[in-house]
């Protein structure tokens, strides 16, 4: 495995938009090396015949089925709004 250098840490930090002090870079370097060593061990496992999964548990889609329902009455909904103008909700401006 390639040796992890401070320069590698700086490159990764730049990609992640992180500002790291020199002390943090020195601290992270051996930690990243340990992580990559562990991943290298995992790469040695024989995974032939193992189905790729997105989740370790056998989950299935739990969405409810679509049901056609009557819409709310527009005037009734507007009557409940704190502020309205014509047939629209009036909300505070968030973009100048």
C-alpha positions as CSV (number, residue, x, y, z in Angstrom):
1,X,0.0,0.0,0.0
2,X,1.2,3.5,-0.8
3,X,2.4,5.6,2.1
4,X,0.0,8.4,3.2
5,X,1.7,11.7,3.3
6,X,0.8,15.1,4.6
7,X,0.4,16.2,1.0
8,X,-2.3,13.5,0.5
9,X,-4.1,14.7,3.6
10,X,-4.0,18.3,2.3
11,X,-5.4,17.1,-1.1
12,X,-8.2,15.2,0.6
13,X,-9.0,18.1,2.9
14,X,-9.2,20.5,0.0
15,X,-11.6,18.1,-1.8
16,X,-13.7,18.0,1.4
17,X,-13.4,21.8,1.8
18,X,-11.9,21.3,5.3
19,X,-9.3,23.6,6.9
20,X,-6.9,21.6,8.9
21,X,-4.1,22.9,11.1
22,X,-0.6,21.3,10.8
23,X,-1.2,19.5,14.1
24,X,-4.5,18.0,12.8
25,X,-2.8,16.9,9.6
26,X,-0.1,15.1,11.6
27,X,-2.8,13.5,13.7
28,X,-5.0,12.4,10.8
29,X,-2.2,10.9,8.7
30,X,-1.7,7.7,10.8
31,X,-5.4,7.4,11.3
32,X,-6.1,7.4,7.6
33,X,-3.4,4.9,7.1
34,X,-5.0,2.6,9.6
35,X,-8.4,2.9,7.9
36,X,-7.0,2.2,4.5
37,X,-5.1,-0.8,5.9
38,X,-8.4,-2.2,7.2
39,X,-10.1,-1.7,3.9
40,X,-7.2,-3.5,2.2
41,X,-7.9,-6.5,4.5
42,X,-11.6,-6.4,3.5
43,X,-10.5,-6.4,-0.2
44,X,-8.8,-9.8,0.4
45,X,-12.1,-11.5,1.3
46,X,-13.6,-13.8,-1.3
47,X,-17.0,-12.3,-2.2
48,X,-17.7,-14.4,-5.3
49,X,-21.3,-15.4,-5.2
50,X,-22.3,-12.8,-2.7
51,X,-25.2,-10.6,-3.9
52,X,-24.6,-6.9,-3.8
53,X,-26.9,-5.2,-1.2
54,X,-28.0,-1.7,-0.4
55,X,-28.9,-2.7,3.1
56,X,-28.0,-5.6,5.4
57,X,-31.6,-6.3,6.4
58,X,-34.2,-7.6,4.0
59,X,-36.3,-4.4,3.8
60,X,-38.9,-3.8,1.3
61,X,-40.7,-0.7,0.1
62,X,-43.2,0.3,2.8
63,X,-44.9,3.0,0.8
64,X,-48.7,3.1,0.9
65,X,-50.5,2.6,-2.3
66,X,-51.8,5.7,-4.1
67,X,-55.4,6.4,-3.5
68,X,-57.4,9.0,-5.4
69,X,-59.0,11.5,-2.9
70,X,-61.0,14.7,-3.2
71,X,-58.8,17.8,-3.0
72,X,-59.2,20.4,-0.4
73,X,-61.4,23.3,-1.2
74,X,-59.2,26.2,-2.3
75,X,-61.3,28.9,-0.5
76,X,-61.4,26.9,2.7
77,X,-57.6,26.5,2.7
78,X,-57.1,30.2,1.9
79,X,-59.4,31.2,4.8
80,X,-57.1,29.3,7.2
81,X,-54.0,31.1,5.9
82,X,-52.6,33.8,8.2
83,X,-52.0,36.1,5.1
84,X,-53.3,35.8,1.6
85,X,-53.5,37.9,-1.5
86,X,-56.1,37.2,-4.2
87,X,-56.0,33.4,-4.6
88,X,-52.5,32.9,-3.2
89,X,-50.7,32.5,0.1
90,X,-48.7,35.5,1.1
91,X,-45.3,34.6,2.7
92,X,-42.3,36.6,3.9
93,X,-39.7,37.3,1.2
94,X,-36.6,35.2,1.7
95,X,-34.5,36.3,-1.3
96,X,-33.8,39.9,-1.9
